[in-house]
Structures are given as C-alpha cells and as structure tokens.
Amino acid sequence: MDKIDIYTSPFCGFCHEAKELLRDKGLTFNEIDIIAEPNRRKEMIDRASGQKTVPQIFIDNNHIGGCDDLYSLNARGKLDPLLGNKNISIKTR
C-alpha cells in the first residue's frame, strides 16, 4: 500500500475535500494537522518546495500538491494508477 501524507488544518475546506476523496477511494492516510503540531509546518514547507498552503499531499514521498491537484489527477484518470488502483470509480467535485 502506498504511504499517503496529508498536511492539514481543521479550518480548511480544501483539506476536508481532499480527505473525502481519499476516503471515498478507501485509502488510509497519515494526517498531519499543522495547527495541532505547529512544529510540523516547517517540515511541510520544506517537503513541498516552499508551498505554505494546506493541504499538501504526498504519495510515497512524491509531492502531489494541494486539493485541486489531487482532484485534477483523479479527473484525468491518473490518480488510481499512481496508487496502483485500477478499478476505482472517478469522483469529481
């Protein structure tokens, strides 16, 4: 199974949408709340090449980007192959 890290904030609607898509696909992920763990914010920025907004999503340590990037990959049919999932339906916003 691919390791998925998602940096979030509880106040972020895009974070909730990204997590919903991942859950709809039956995926588990490691959520890192940068409000509850503020020391992890710098880690996120470093891993995301300077991106400071949440969510920031990583699959197997590869930076995917934010919520729009995740949904775009999904809409183009590229998310499931990236995750090794061939038979999962595509959900769009």
C-alpha positions in Angstrom: 0.0 0.0 0.0 1.2 3.5 -0.8 2.0 5.8 2.0 0.0 9.0 1.9 0.8 12.0 4.0 -1.5 15.0 4.0 -0.7 18.2 5.9 -4.0 19.9 7.0 -5.7 22.5 9.1 -9.0 21.9 10.8 -10.2 25.2 9.4 -9.5 24.4 5.8 -12.4 23.3 3.5 -10.0 22.2 0.8 -8.4 19.8 3.4 -11.7 18.3 4.1 -12.4 17.8 0.4 -9.1 16.2 -0.2 -9.5 13.8 2.7 -13.1 13.0 1.5 -11.8 12.0 -1.9 -9.1 9.8 -0.4 -11.6 8.2 2.0 -14.1 7.6 -0.9 -11.4 5.6 -2.6 -11.0 3.5 0.6 -7.5 4.9 1.2 -5.8 5.4 4.6 -3.5 8.3 5.1 -1.3 10.0 7.7 -2.9 13.3 8.6 -0.6 15.9 10.0 -2.5 18.8 11.5 -0.2 21.8 11.4 -2.4 23.7 13.9 -2.2 20.9 16.5 1.5 20.3 15.6 2.9 23.8 14.6 6.5 22.5 14.6 5.5 20.3 11.5 4.7 23.4 9.4 8.3 23.9 8.5 8.6 20.3 7.6 5.7 20.7 5.2 7.1 23.8 3.6 10.5 22.1 3.1 8.9 18.9 1.7 6.6 21.0 -0.6 9.4 23.1 -2.1 8.2 26.2 -0.3 4.5 25.8 -0.6 2.8 27.2 2.5 -0.9 26.5 2.0 -2.8 23.4 3.1 -3.4 20.8 2.2 -0.1 19.5 0.9 -0.3 15.9 -0.2 2.4 13.3 -0.7 2.2 9.8 -2.1 5.2 7.7 -1.4 7.1 10.9 -0.6 6.2 12.3 -4.0 4.7 15.8 -3.7 1.2 15.8 -5.4 0.3 19.3 -4.4 -3.0 20.6 -3.0 -6.6 19.7 -3.2 -7.1 21.0 -6.8 -4.0 19.0 -7.9 -5.4 15.8 -6.3 -8.8 16.3 -8.0 -7.2 17.1 -11.3 -5.1 13.9 -11.2 -8.3 12.0 -10.4 -10.4 13.6 -13.2 -7.6 12.8 -15.7 -7.6 9.2 -14.6 -4.0 9.4 -13.3 -4.6 9.1 -9.5 -5.7 5.5 -9.4 -2.7 4.2 -11.5 -0.4 6.2 -9.2 -1.9 4.4 -6.3 -2.0 1.1 -8.0 -5.8 1.1 -8.0 -7.2 0.1 -11.4 -10.9 -0.4 -10.7 -11.9 2.6 -8.6 -14.6 5.0 -9.9 -13.6 8.6 -10.5 -15.3 11.2 -8.4 -15.2 14.9 -9.4 -16.0 18.0 -7.5 
